[in-house]
Amino acid sequence: MATTSAKEIKATKEWTLIGENDTLPAGLHIRINLSTGEKWAKIPDNDDDDGSKEPIVVEVGPSTKAAIEVTSNGTFSVLDKDI
């Protein structure tokens, strides 16, 4: 039987690479590289949340970007791609 290695990420102000089975404390900012699948997390900076609801532009690949909107429950929807 295979064992699964998981650990809770220690929250820091620096981006930390998240392993496949790692768990996260609530409230962290998450960054996902859609080309490689790498996931990163960090404690939000004071200026990270300005209260605006403007779409977030994410880099999907070397020359492809998409605008997404993140909801309060953590889900997101793609508003526009190839922008």
Rosetta silent file (secondary structure, phi, psi, omega in degrees, C-alpha in Angstrom):
SEQUENCE: MATTSAKEIKATKEWTLIGENDTLPAGLHIRINLSTGEKWAKIPDNDDDDGSKEPIVVEVGPSTKAAIEVTSNGTFSVLDKDI
SCORE:     score description
SCORE:     0.000 S_00000001
   1 L     0.000  132.902 -179.200    0.000    0.000    0.000 S_00000001
   2 L   -78.693  142.839  175.685    1.380    3.424   -0.976 S_00000001
   3 L  -101.468  148.423  179.786    1.740    6.078    1.683 S_00000001
   4 L  -107.684  126.447  179.090    0.904    9.691    1.071 S_00000001
   5 L   -95.819  122.290  179.217    3.245   12.332    2.411 S_00000001
   6 L  -140.294  148.494  176.212    1.511   15.548    3.443 S_00000001
   7 L  -146.008  155.982  174.238    2.392   18.452    5.654 S_00000001
   8 E   -85.276  129.331  179.872    0.820   21.758    6.590 S_00000001
   9 L   -67.514  134.529  174.139    2.694   24.628    4.988 S_00000001
  10 L   -79.302  118.670 -176.740    4.188   27.109    7.465 S_00000001
  11 L   -68.556  130.582  176.208    2.756   30.471    6.436 S_00000001
  12 L  -136.581  173.138  176.866    5.353   33.145    5.599 S_00000001
  13 L   -82.576   -4.831  178.775    5.424   36.485    3.763 S_00000001
  14 L  -103.157  147.772  177.247    7.470   34.822    0.981 S_00000001
  15 L   -62.049  129.974 -179.500    6.025   32.640   -1.778 S_00000001
  16 E  -121.321  129.638  178.602    6.349   28.960   -0.755 S_00000001
  17 E   -67.602  132.853 -178.851    6.015   26.054   -3.191 S_00000001
  18 E  -100.296  130.160  176.027    3.118   23.770   -2.230 S_00000001
  19 L   -77.047  165.884 -174.868    3.479   20.003   -2.610 S_00000001
  20 L   -56.584  -39.006 -176.357    0.727   17.865   -4.120 S_00000001
  21 L  -108.278    9.359 -178.899   -0.677   16.676   -0.769 S_00000001
  22 L   -69.800  151.946  176.143    0.254   19.668    1.399 S_00000001
  23 E  -111.537  158.997 -175.279   -2.418   21.490    3.378 S_00000001
  24 L  -126.984  142.975  170.850   -2.690   25.222    3.942 S_00000001
  25 L   -70.688  155.575 -179.228   -3.901   27.392    6.791 S_00000001
  26 L   -65.032  151.849  171.476   -6.845   29.647    5.895 S_00000001
  27 L    92.267    2.574 -179.379   -6.298   33.151    4.552 S_00000001
  28 L   -82.858  153.250  169.580   -3.215   32.669    2.364 S_00000001
  29 E   -82.031  138.075 -178.380   -2.766   34.080   -1.120 S_00000001
  30 E  -117.793  137.092  176.139   -2.419   31.300   -3.668 S_00000001
  31 E  -125.558  130.900 -179.670   -0.594   31.522   -7.004 S_00000001
  32 E  -122.772  126.096  173.410   -0.910   28.778   -9.635 S_00000001
  33 L   -86.066  109.227 -175.062    1.280   28.494  -12.715 S_00000001
  34 L   -72.050  -15.718  176.269   -1.188   27.126  -15.252 S_00000001
  35 L   -80.530  -43.264 -175.856    1.623   25.997  -17.572 S_00000001
  36 L  -100.506  -19.457 -176.759    3.549   23.926  -15.025 S_00000001
  37 L    84.511   -1.721  179.317    0.832   23.274  -12.441 S_00000001
  38 L   -65.076  140.628  178.275    3.046   24.582   -9.618 S_00000001
  39 E  -119.281  136.701 -178.006    1.134   26.081   -6.691 S_00000001
  40 E  -129.124  151.453  179.316    2.588   28.719   -4.359 S_00000001
  41 E  -141.074  152.881  174.923    1.221   30.324   -1.181 S_00000001
  42 E  -158.271  162.641  172.442    2.090   33.254    1.101 S_00000001
  43 L   -70.921  133.453  178.972    0.625   35.457    3.820 S_00000001
  44 L   -61.889  141.690  172.019   -1.059   38.444    2.150 S_00000001
  45 L   -76.398  159.640  178.946    0.770   41.766    2.368 S_00000001
  46 L   -58.742  -33.622 -178.947   -1.146   44.699    3.842 S_00000001
  47 L   -92.527    5.605  179.341   -1.368   46.277    0.390 S_00000001
  48 L   -70.288  -32.423 -176.629   -2.412   43.033   -1.373 S_00000001
  49 L  -116.503  105.318  179.925   -6.141   43.607   -0.778 S_00000001
  50 L   -97.304    7.190  177.798   -7.383   47.039   -1.685 S_00000001
  51 L    82.331   -4.582 -179.505  -11.044   46.013   -1.493 S_00000001
  52 L   -77.301  157.913  178.428  -11.613   46.394   -5.218 S_00000001
  53 L  -111.976   26.582  178.303  -13.458   43.783   -7.196 S_00000001
  54 L   -66.526  147.931  176.498  -11.498   44.328  -10.412 S_00000001
  55 L   -61.105  152.785  177.759  -10.655   41.164  -12.376 S_00000001
  56 E   -99.310  132.890  176.360   -7.263   39.607  -11.771 S_00000001
  57 E   -95.036  125.672  179.693   -4.998   39.085  -14.776 S_00000001
  58 E  -117.734  146.083  176.623   -3.105   35.797  -14.618 S_00000001
  59 E   -88.386  117.348 -178.596   -0.306   34.566  -16.848 S_00000001
  60 E   -87.351  -37.276  179.849   -1.347   31.242  -18.363 S_00000001
  61 E  -151.556 -173.102 -177.558    1.738   30.733  -20.483 S_00000001
  62 L   -57.008  -32.172 -178.091    4.704   32.641  -21.868 S_00000001
  63 L  -132.527   18.999 -177.950    2.480   34.752  -24.143 S_00000001
  64 E  -125.998  130.354  177.690   -1.045   34.019  -22.911 S_00000001
  65 E  -126.806  158.786  177.503   -2.925   35.832  -20.155 S_00000001
  66 E  -140.515  148.481  174.919   -6.458   35.519  -18.806 S_00000001
  67 E  -100.112  129.011  179.411   -8.667   37.737  -16.634 S_00000001
  68 E  -125.954  158.065  174.985  -10.359   35.929  -13.753 S_00000001
  69 E  -121.345  126.509 -178.762  -12.756   36.913  -11.009 S_00000001
  70 E  -100.951  130.870  179.644  -12.373   35.256   -7.608 S_00000001
  71 L   -89.111  169.228 -177.994  -15.467   34.846   -5.439 S_00000001
  72 L   -65.904  -21.558  179.307  -15.575   35.050   -1.655 S_00000001
  73 L   -91.479    6.572  173.960  -15.790   31.249   -1.379 S_00000001
  74 L    93.841   -4.856  176.363  -12.509   30.816   -3.272 S_00000001
  75 L   -83.969  165.878  178.546  -13.846   29.716   -6.641 S_00000001
  76 E  -141.437  159.143  174.909  -13.060   31.662   -9.787 S_00000001
  77 E  -130.840  144.268  178.923  -14.442   32.208  -13.258 S_00000001
  78 E   -82.399  122.860 -179.634  -12.573   33.142  -16.427 S_00000001
  79 E   -91.588  -36.255 -177.941  -13.830   36.482  -17.735 S_00000001
  80 E  -159.953  144.127  176.787  -11.569   36.789  -20.785 S_00000001
  81 E  -125.628  165.850 -177.578   -8.604   34.888  -22.159 S_00000001
  82 L    56.907   43.933  179.924   -5.789   35.763  -24.516 S_00000001
  83 L   -91.258    0.000    0.000   -5.791   39.379  -23.333 S_00000001
